[in-house]
Every structure is written in C-alpha cells, then in structure tokens.
C-alpha cells in the first residue's frame, strides 16, 4: 500500500473525498483560492497530492470555525 504522504488523486478521487461530483470538482472546487496545483498531468489527467488536498480542506474548515467563534 502506498503511504498517504505519497498518494496522488485524480479528479474522481478528489471529488469522492469532498463528497461532490467529478464535474463540480473540475468546474468549481479545484479553482477555489489556494487549492493545490496538480503535481502531474499524465495523458491530460491531472493528479493532486492527496496530502495537500486534505491539508487544504482542513485549513479551510479551521478558518471557517475560527470565523464562527
């Protein structure tokens, strides 16, 4: 098994992580401010570092929680 720190996610995997459709991920989510850039685009299939995507999501939730407090 590949350690999480070295995993690469395609658009389907990123969308699944966020619980959204692949189409929504490609049109909206990946274009949000600060979202990690793809680390590879093999055959026009972008892939993102799973750890970077998860950290971006966690940082967004922490920021939202701080604003609500």
C-alpha positions in Angstrom: 0.0 0.0 0.0 1.2 3.5 -0.8 1.6 5.8 2.2 -0.8 8.7 2.3 2.1 11.2 2.0 2.9 9.8 -1.5 -0.6 9.2 -2.8 -1.8 11.0 -5.9 -5.5 11.5 -6.5 -7.2 12.1 -9.8 -10.4 14.2 -10.2 -12.6 11.2 -9.3 -10.8 10.6 -6.0 -10.7 14.3 -5.1 -14.4 14.5 -5.8 -15.1 11.5 -3.7 -13.1 12.9 -0.8 -15.3 16.0 -0.8 -18.5 14.1 -1.5 -19.2 16.0 -4.7 -19.5 15.1 -8.4 -16.4 14.9 -10.6 -18.0 17.6 -12.8 -18.5 20.0 -9.9 -14.9 19.3 -8.7 -13.4 20.1 -12.1 -15.6 23.2 -12.7 -15.5 24.8 -9.2 -13.6 23.2 -6.4 -10.2 22.9 -8.0 -10.4 26.6 -9.0 -11.0 27.8 -5.4 -8.4 30.1 -3.9 -5.4 28.3 -2.6 -6.4 24.8 -3.9 -3.2 22.8 -4.6 -1.9 22.7 -8.2 -1.8 19.3 -9.9 1.6 17.6 -9.4 1.2 15.6 -12.7 -0.9 15.7 -15.8 -0.2 12.3 -17.4 -2.3 12.0 -20.6 -4.2 15.2 -19.7 -5.3 13.5 -16.4 -4.3 15.9 -13.6 -3.4 14.3 -10.3 -3.1 16.1 -7.0 -1.1 15.2 -3.9 -3.7 13.6 -1.6 -1.9 15.1 1.5 -2.0 18.6 0.0 -5.7 18.3 -0.8 -6.6 17.1 2.7 -4.5 19.8 4.3 -6.2 22.5 2.1 -9.6 21.1 3.2 -8.6 21.0 6.8 -7.2 24.5 6.8 -10.5 25.8 5.2 -12.5 24.1 8.0 -10.3 25.6 10.7 -10.6 29.0 9.2 -14.4 28.7 9.0 -14.6 27.5 12.6 -12.5 30.5 13.7 -14.8 32.9 11.9 -17.8 31.4 13.5 -16.4 31.6 17.1 
